[in-house]
Amino acid sequence: MQVAIASIKPSRLLGDVRGPPDPAMLQTLATSIKTVGLMHPVMLRPVDGGYETIAGHRRIAAARLIGWDTIEATILKEVDDKTAAILTIRENLDRADWDDYTRGLAFYRVTHDIGMSIRDLASAIQQSPSYIVRHVQMAKMALSIPPDLTEYYASKLNERQARELLKAPPEALPNLIRETVEGKLTVEQVAQRVDQISQAQERSSPRPNPDESHQETLETFGFYACPKCHSRVKVLHTEAGHQIAPA
């Protein structure tokens, strides 16, 4: 059926995971649709007196660019959030512009915001649970870095690099991401740099004084060490007050 484009909204959960469409690619798609027509209808579900996109975000944007008022659509009624999200992921999973980060963000939204289990999501899109976990890690790392790094991160790192980067100390992560991208480091090189940074940080960290650590352990059990001779003594709690006795 034909649906008014003005009544269509993007997916509330996954509509922005791919980011804004590339202008050149969108223009190419618009030219193709204008020339040969819409090859496949978009997929929508009814919401709040209008429609929400399940599949076809780019086609709808291209139709707007052409100046169409309506677009051919398949309407799926009584579709809940989980089903809509799964259909969106299935529609886009193999697309070239769905890189590892985009997949990870989509998986994170479904598991974190909707509450779908990793196992159920993996089964629904015919992937392994470990595949879901690895990509979700990329989304989680994106939440821990400055926003200006997201564009770097989204388009130029893969999930194997991200897996190694996640082992780095959090404070070293922004600079290490820049180094990985600008230096075009391989997965093995990223792992080496993470090890170097972690070891350097460990060497520079102050080590606890053994005597102080020992004293804290003794005090935990009511024992104290004489600061001069280091003999252990025990504090006894009596009616007359505290008394010191040999341990």
Secondary structure, DSSP 8 states (H G I E B T S, - for coil): -EEEGGGEE--TTTTTTT-S--HHHHHHHHHHHHHH--SS-EEEEEETTEEEEEE-HHHHHHHHHHT-SEEEEEE--S--HHHHHHHHHHHHTT-TT--HHHHHHHHHIIIIII---HHHHHHHTT--HHHHHHHHHHHHHHTTS-GGGHHHHHHH--HHHHHHHTTS-GGGHHHHHHHHHHTT--HHHHHHHHHHHHHHHHHHS----HHHHHHHHHHHTTEEE-TTT--EEEEEEETTEEEEEE-
